[in-house]
Amino acid sequence: MKNRLEQILNEFDKLNQNLLESWRRKFDELKRTTTGFQSLKKKMSLLQVRLSLNVGHLFTTEAYW
């Protein structure tokens, strides 16, 4: 049981790192491709919602096994 919990925490840590790296790449891409602040703000809000949904999905699917 303890080993499984450690494995879950390690997997979650890897996923979290991947999400952060992905978010940073998207943010850099948005900064390069966006001309106005309002457009950047809107795109970042949408990206934040997508990231929140991904993390929420992780918690709901992990709870079932």
N, C-alpha and C positions, 0 to 999 in steps of 0.2 A: 504494500500500500504506500509506504514512504517513497519507494523508488518510483512508483507511478506518479505520485504527486510531484516529485522533483522533475520527472520527465515532462509533465504538463507545464510546470513553471518554466522550464528551459524552452519548450516549444513556444509558449506565449511570449517569452523574451525575444526569441528570434523573429516571431511574427511582428511584434511591436517595433523592432529595429527595422524590419523590411518596410513597414507602413511609414515610419518616420523618414526613411530614405526616399521612399516614393513621394511622400508629401513634399520633401525638400526639392526633388527634381521637378515636380509639377509647379511648385512655387517659382522656381528659377525660370521654367519655361513660360509661365504666365507673365513674369516681369519682362522677359524678352519680347513677347508677342503682343502685349497689351499697350495701347497708346494712352488711354485715359485712366485716371484713378478710379472713377466710378465703375468702369468695366472691370478693372482688376479686383475691386472690392466685391463685386457681384460674383465673379468667377471664384474668388477665394471662399466666399460664403458657400457656394455650391460644392466646392472641394471639401470644405469642412463638414458639410452635411454627409457627403459620401463617405468620408473617413469615419464619422461617428456611426453611420449605419454599418460599416464593415466591422468596427470594434463591437458594436451591439450584437451583430450576427455571431461573432465569435463567442460571446458569453452565452447566448441562447443555445447555440449548437453544442457547446462544451457541457452544458448542464444536462444534456440528455444521455450521455454515456456515463 
